Amino acid sequence: MMVRIRSFIRAHSGFFVLIGAVVVLASAGVIIGSRSVPAAECDLVTAFRKLTKNAEWKQVAVIPVGFDTHHPQGFAKVGDYLFLSSVEILEHTRKYDPVRGGLDRTAGQGKGHLFKMDLDGNLLDQIELGQGAIYHPGGIDFDGRYVWVPVAEYRPHSISLIYRVDPASMEATEVFRYADHIGSLVHNTDEGTLHGVSWGSRRLYTWRLDDGPTVTDVPPEQLYRVNPAHYIDYQDCQYVGAGRALCFGLGEYRQRAGASPFVLGGMELLDMRQGQPLHQVPVSLWTEEGLSLTRNPVELETTEDGLRAYFMPEDNESRLFIYDVSICP
């Protein structure tokens, strides 16, 4: 039998050489046919861990968006489409003095939107989300099947509705509601859990989805960890596997009371199970008017030699900013 195997190998040696060459090329991230096989060192998490404050982001495109975006909140990229959550403010909130019933402001009035757009800035579809005073969508996430969208009252310590949306039909299903303002949401598909962040991302929540979505009435204090990171408040997050998420946001800093703020943007890799940051990077990118590019919607993906970021920091007449950074060998 061993002789027959050796004879077969000698007779088909060219075939095995070809297969070996394909394996070597694939492991090096070389294009095979019409498909680019990414090198192992350039997966999303590994590439993100290579980012530093000195990363040289290069502008790829600035694309005018062809519809009123209102106040953008979160991005989820599904194939060649971007899903954008946004709040349309009809009546601004007003501060209470003193606080009433644990709330620091009025509810205001508005509408929650989820837009589907292409990468040229064209609106393809849209739905409204929310109910009454619950009209403020937050950061969103795509889990391979659904887009997950939190919609809350426009005030801290309030209430939220958690939706999942079919990206093809745009059909929205209410999964549960919760007694806090949830500002961003990701679906941990590895462990069947949802992770959310509160207003200002001071609390990091985990909900378990057993055998399908269930309504939970567990008190908030039993489901959250206090966020140990403070230099930015998360506005949008995306799940990246193994219980981890990338979160994006900004922080405002003043030299003295009443002074104009300096706004710093940032990105963080988080262990959502432990509530611990794993890698933190400031982002020194602003619009011509001084808006941090990480103000609200952000989405990251890999390229052949690094990362591509999608930003939309402006309200109403927005632009889609696309930046690349080359960090992988």
HELIX and SHEET records of a PDB file:
HELIX    1   1 MET A    2  ALA A   11  1                                  10    
HELIX    2   2 SER A   13  SER A   27  1                                  15    
HELIX    3   3 ALA A   40  CYS A   42  5                                   3    
HELIX    4   4 LEU A   44  ARG A   49  1                                   6    
HELIX    5   5 TRP A  199  SER A  201  5                                   3    
HELIX    6   6 PRO A  220  GLN A  222  5                                   3    
SHEET    1   A 2 ILE A  31  ILE A  32  0                                        
SHEET    2   A 2 ARG A  35  SER A  36 -1                                        
SHEET    1   B 4 LYS A  58  PRO A  64  0                                        
SHEET    2   B 4 ARG A 319  SER A 326 -1                                        
SHEET    3   B 4 GLY A 306  PHE A 311 -1                                        
SHEET    4   B 4 VAL A 298  THR A 302 -1                                        
SHEET    1   C 4 HIS A  71  VAL A  78  0                                        
SHEET    2   C 4 TYR A  81  GLU A  91 -1                                        
SHEET    3   C 4 GLN A 109  ASP A 118 -1                                        
SHEET    4   C 4 LEU A 123  LEU A 129 -1                                        
SHEET    1   D 2 LYS A  95  ARG A 100  0                                        
SHEET    2   D 2 LEU A 103  ARG A 105 -1                                        
SHEET    1   E 3 ILE A 134  PRO A 137  0                                        
SHEET    2   E 3 VAL A 147  GLU A 153 -1                                        
SHEET    3   E 3 ASP A 141  PHE A 142 -1                                        
SHEET    1   F 4 ILE A 134  PRO A 137  0                                        
SHEET    2   F 4 VAL A 147  GLU A 153 -1                                        
SHEET    3   F 4 SER A 160  VAL A 165 -1                                        
SHEET    4   F 4 ALA A 172  TYR A 178 -1                                        
SHEET    1   G 4 ILE A 182  ASN A 188  0                                        
SHEET    2   G 4 THR A 193  SER A 198 -1                                        
SHEET    3   G 4 ARG A 203  ARG A 208 -1                                        
SHEET    4   G 4 TYR A 224  VAL A 226 -1                                        
SHEET    1   H 4 ASP A 233  GLY A 241  0                                        
SHEET    2   H 4 ARG A 244  TYR A 253 -1                                        
SHEET    3   H 4 PHE A 262  ASP A 271 -1                                        
SHEET    4   H 4 GLN A 276  VAL A 283 -1                                        
END                                                                             
